[in-house]
Amino acid sequence: MNAAAPIARLDSRQPDFHARLATLRAWEPEQDEQIERVVADIVRDVRRRGDAALLEYTHRFDRLELARAADLELPRAALQAALDALAAPEREALEAAAARVRSYHARQLAQSWSYSEPDGTRLGQQITPLDRVGLYVPGGKAAYPSSVLMNALPARVAGVPELVMVVPTPDGVRNPLVLAAACIAGVDRVFTLGGAQAIAALAYGTDTVPAVDKIVGPGNAWVAEAKRRVFGTVGIDMIAGPSEILVLCDGSTEPDWVAMDLFSQAEHDEMAQAILLTPDAAFAQRVADSIDRLLPGLPRREVIARSLAGRGALIVVRSMEEACDIANDIAAEHLEISAADAARWAARIRHAGAIFLGPWSSEAIGDYCAGPNHVLPTMRTARFSSPLGVYDFQKRTSLIEVSQQGARALGTLAATLARGEGLEAHARSAEMRAQG
């Protein structure tokens, strides 16, 4: 493999640096009109015909012919059987990861609060969980038990009473790790459904599949388009872009580690992005050498190579301070600060989905078992959004209890403002209590 071919080399001192970086970063989700049309038809059909449509699409897309819609649901015993059949190392790993994820998210749990004013008026906020949440889990070749834990456990910690999971089982093949993860996470019901039809069923409900309040979980372009279409009827987590990793390194980390960290995201798909920022040009070259040496030994080397060639970069910057400024502009999904004094540089970071501090904190550990959620904002959305968490499964309701004394002062105030807006009924409603 040509050492110069697999990944771009940039320098912040170059006059066209920012233009080249912007070109490298540019990505727009495919607006495939055919996907939009097909998904619109599927969503409309499921909403109109319910279970009958689900059975037809399951037969067409997953090659499963079921006699009745009830056969779409897996019994709880199937989840327990999958867990019981796991080899000890796999079961122990899933259970340990679940315990860490649960423990971390328990600290996010918000509580209701209120306070009283001197006149007896009480104001506050009531925190309640969503009633029912839907989890979309990819099936077939793409099976991610870690995503089951990351999506289900925060909802369970939030107190959501019912978790409904949909997962396609092409040709009837069930992934035992996914089912075991669902068992560990306490998923209540599992349906062998996938694609846009599964999203439509969760959004609108059928005789068999209950409608939910929010849908979370990753999926392909068909699933993403279906989530866009049903948003507003239900909540959704996000429409995620390609996976991203940005490594800030002062040159003190083993270059093989950095190369493998870049690979860890590039192997997701060819649109994934892996970037290194370093003030040490010699270190950037050592990482390039590590890339050339290590890449041929990886099973997904072709995907990684296309990702690095298309959207990857090794960038030499003037200083770590400049690296932090560039990182804030990029607002990456995963940000590794692989430096001797990582906390110092982390204090300069305002925008990132997750920050991994120090050379020992590989992003891959965060994907599986560190504890924080791996469902993260991508494509600069970390500038205004956050990782999936317990707060995504809780609602906040305002509490207002006005005392008789408070109604006099507040009623007069409200009436004045209402008349300023030309809303006389508002004004009189407030005044009646002020004068009562």
ABEGO torsion letter per residue (X at the ends): XBAAAABBBBBAABAAAAAAAAAAABBBBBBBAAAAAAAAAAAAAAAAAEAAAAAAAAAAAAGBBBABAAAABBBAAAAAAAAAABBAAAAAAAAAAAAAAAAAAAAABBBBBBBBBAAGBBBBBBBBBBABBBBBBBBEABBBAAAAAAAAAAAAAAGBABBBBBBBBBGGBBBAAAAAAAAAAGBABBBBBBEAAAAAAAAAEBAABBBBABBBEBBBAAAAAAAAAABGABBBABBBBBBBBBBBBAGABBAAAAAAAAAAAAAABAABBBBBBBABAAAAAAAAAAAAAAAAABAAAAAAAAAAAAABBBBBBABAAAAAAAAAAAGBABBBBBBABAAAAAAABABBABBBBEAABBAAAAAAAAGBBABBBBGGAAAABBBBBAAAABBBBBBBBBBAAAAAAAAAAAAAAAAAAGBAAAAAAAAAAAAX
